[in-house]
Amino acid sequence: MYKQRRRGCTNKDELDTETLEICMEDVWTSIDPEEKINYEYFDSLWFYIYTIRNDKNKSDVLERIKDKKIFSKQYVFVPIILWGHWNLLVLSNFGKKNYLGTKKGPRMLLLDSLKTTNPTRLRSAISKFIADILKSQEREELQQFIKEVKLEIPEVPQQSGRMDCGIYVLYFFFCILIVEKLGEDLSQLEVLKNIEDFRRDIHSFFQYDYTLSIYKSEFIFPSCKLSEQC
C-alpha cells in the first residue's frame, strides 16, 4: 500500500494526493445518487502510474479503468499530477461515437490553472493514454477517435499562488458536477463560486479530525515525490 504525505508542510493550499482524494470524495457524496450514473472519476494517481511505470502497472491501471465504464458516462474526471503540478482532464460523451467530430460527440478538455507550465507538454501522454484505453476495451472506433478527437485546452481561471493548483482542480471538479447550468461552457467558471470562498471551505473541511490512512492508493511507489507542487 502506498500513501504520500507532505512532512512538515504548513501551507494549507498545497494538496497532496490523499488530501485531493478526500475532497473529491466529499464532493462526490453530495451528488444526487440518480445523477451519479452519468459521471465517474479516476484515482488521482492512475495517470501518474500509467505515465512513469512499467507495462505491468500500465496494464493494471487499464484493467481498473474498465470497471469505470467510461463509455456510458457524460463526464469522466481524470486528476493529473506530473512535474509537481495538478491538472484536471475531463472526458466528455465518450460513448457517443455516432457524433464523432461534432460538438455533441466525444471531447477531451484539459483544465490547467497555471498555463505558464505549458500544458501542451501533456498532449502526447494524454493521447497515448486514451488510445490505450480504447485498445484495451477493443473499441471499434479507435482509429476514427484518434483522428477526430483532439485535446482542447480551454481558458479557465488562473491561480494566483504558487501552491494553488490542487485547489483549482477541486474547484473545476465541483463546478462541473454540481452546477448544472455550466455544462461545458467553462467561460462561467470565474463567477460561479468565489474561489476564495471555495478555498476557505476546503480549509474548514480539514479542521475536522479525519483518519487519512484509509485513503490509500493500491500501488507501491517508494521513490515518487509528489509533494513538490507547481
N, C-alpha and C positions, 0 to 999 in steps of 0.2 A: 504494500500500500504506500501511496506517496502523498505527501502534502507539503506545500511550500509556504512558509510564513516569513514575514519580514521581522527579523530580530531587532528590537530596539527602535522601531520606526515610530515617530511621533506625528507624522503628517497624516491626518485623517482622510485626506483626499487621495492618498496613494493606495489603490486597491490591488491586493494580490488575488490569486485565482480562487482561494477559498472564500474570501470576502465577496467577490463578484458572484460566485455560485449561490451564496446565501441570499444576496439581494435579488438575484434573478428568480430564485425560488419563491421569495416573498411576493414579488410582482406576479409570478405565475399563479400563486394560490388565490390572488384577488380576481382572477378572470372568472366569468360565468362558466360553470362546467360544460354547458351546452356549446359554448363558443370554443372551448379548448381543442375540440376535434379539428379545428381549422388551422391550428398553429403547432409549432414544435420548436424546440431549441436544443442545441448541442452542448455537451460538456465543454467547459471553457478551455480544456487542454487538448481536445481532439485534433484541431487543425495543427497545433504546435507539434503534437506527436507524429502526425502524418508527415509533416514537413521535414523534421530533423532525424527521424528514427529509421530503423531498418525495415525490410519488406514484411517481416513478421508483424511488427507493430502497425504498419500501414494496413495489412490485412485485417488485423483486429479492429481497427477503427472503422474500416469499411463494413465489416460484419455488424458492428454496433449500429451503424447508420441505417442498415437495412430495417432494423426494428423501429426506426422513427417514421417509416412510411411517408417520406417527404413528398412523394408524387401525388399524395392525396391532400396536401396542405396548401392553404393560401399563403402563409408565411412560414419560413423556417429561418431561425436566427442562429448565426454561427459566430460566437466571440472569437476573435483572433488576437493572440498575444505573441508578437515577434519583435525582436530588437528592442525589448523593453517598452513596447507601446501597444495599447489596446485599440482595435478597430472592431466594427460590427459589420459582418456580411449578412445581407438579407436576401434570401432566395424566395422569389415570389412566383406563385402559379406554375410550379414546375410540372404539374401534371397535365397542363393544358397544351398538349402537343399540337392540337388542331389549330392553335392560334400562334404557332411559332412565327416570329418575325413581325408580330403586331403588338400594340400596347396591352392587349388582353392576355398575351402569351407569357411564357417564362421570362423572368428578368433576374439579373444579379446586381445588387446595389451594395457598394462598399461605402459605409459611413465612417468618415475619418474626421475627428475633431482637431487634428493638427496636420494640415496638408503640407506644412513645411518639411515633414518627414518623407515626402514623396510617396504617396500611397500607390502610385503606378508600379512600384517595385514588387507589389504583391500580385500583379496581374497574372504572370505566368504560373505562379504557385497555385492560385485560385483556379485557373483554367484546368490545370492538371488534376487538382483535387476533384473538381466537378466531373471531368472526363472519366476519372477512375470510379466515381460513384455510379455513373451511368453504365460503365462496363461491368462493374461488379453486380449490378442488378439487371444486366442483359436488356437494357432499354433499346428498342429498335430505332429510336430517333437519334441515336448517338451522333452520327455524322452531321445531320441537319442541325442539331442543337449546337454543336461546336462551331458550325459555320455562322449561325444566325444569332445566337445569344451571347452578347458581348458584355463584359464588365462595365458597369456605369459607376461613376464617382460623382454623385450629386453634391451641390452646395448644401452644407449643413452648418449649424452654429459651431464656432471655433473656440477652443479652450483658451483661457487667459493665463492659467497657471501651468507650471511645468509638469505637475503630477496629476492633472485632472482627467486624463484620458479615460480611466475606468468609470468615473462619474458620468462622463458624456455617453459612454456605451450603454450604461444603465438608463440614462435619460432617453436615448433613442429607442431602446427596447420598451420602456414604459410607454412612451408616446404612441408608438405604432400599435402596441397591444391594447392599450386602454382607451385611447382617444379615437373613437370610431370615425369621426369626420375627417381624420387625417388621410387615411388610405396611403397612397404613395406620393401625395403632394407634400414633399418634405420642406417646401418653402415656408410652411406654417410652424415648423418646429420651434423657431425662436420665440414665438408668442404663446404657445400652448400652455406652458407652465414655466414660471420663472426659474431659471437654472439655479439661482441661489437658494430659492425655497426648496428645490429638489435636493440640493446639496445638504441643507440643514436637516431634511427628512432622513437622509442616509446617516448623518452623524448621530441623530437622535436614536435611530434604529439600533446602533451599536452601543448605546449606553446600557442596554439590557445585557444580562449575563447569558450569552449563547454558548453552547458547547460546540466549538468549531471542529472538534476532532471527528465528528460524524460526517463531515463533508470532505470526502477524500476522493481523489482520482484512483482508479483501479489499475493504474500503470505505475511502474517504478522508474524514476529518473534521478538517481542520486547526484547527478552533476549539473542539472539545468538550473539556471539562475534567472528567475522570473521577477525578481524584486527590483531590478534596475529600470524603473519606469521612465518612459518618454525621454 
